[in-house]
Amino acid sequence: MKRFRDWELPEFDSGGWAYKTKTIARMYGNKKEDFVEYKYHNPYGWRCQNPGKLKIGKNVDIGCFSYLNAKFGIDIEKKVQVGSGVKIYSQDTISNTKGKVILRENCKIGSNSVILPSTIIGKDSIIGHALLFCMELKSQIMKFGQDVQLKK
């Protein structure tokens, strides 16, 4: 896939924002002193709290404005796509729940969806946009609509 040709694991700044620092070398003339090397900060536009507990596989695409709370672990396997504005929580202080979230290989999460603690999204599964999701979804399943699942 062309868009993943130069894919690299992101770094995180002190605020949890994902980025990748790139070094660019420019030659402004023919002399050695005309060679300038500098770094620039390329923000991805998504944030992770507790990035040390976030595991990301190769060729993962996380959309801008997404938020990941990895306090109790988030595993994102290879080729996963997460739409913009998605919120993934391994801890929910409102319902007082916590647990690892797992997004299996090649699954897709639609924009503005919310994934709550202890959720597992199966391989090749698709979650539609703007869903609240808090259960296990088996492999190769599509889930759309506005129904909410409550756990007790």
ABEGO torsion letter per residue (X at the ends): XAAAAABBBBBBBAAGBBBBBBBBBBBABABAAABBBBBBBBBAGBBBBGAAABBBBBGBBBBBGBBBBAAAEBBBBBGBBBBBGBBBBABBAAAGBBEBBBBBBGBBBBBGBBBBBGBBBBBGBBBBBGBBBABBBBBGBBBBEABBBBBX
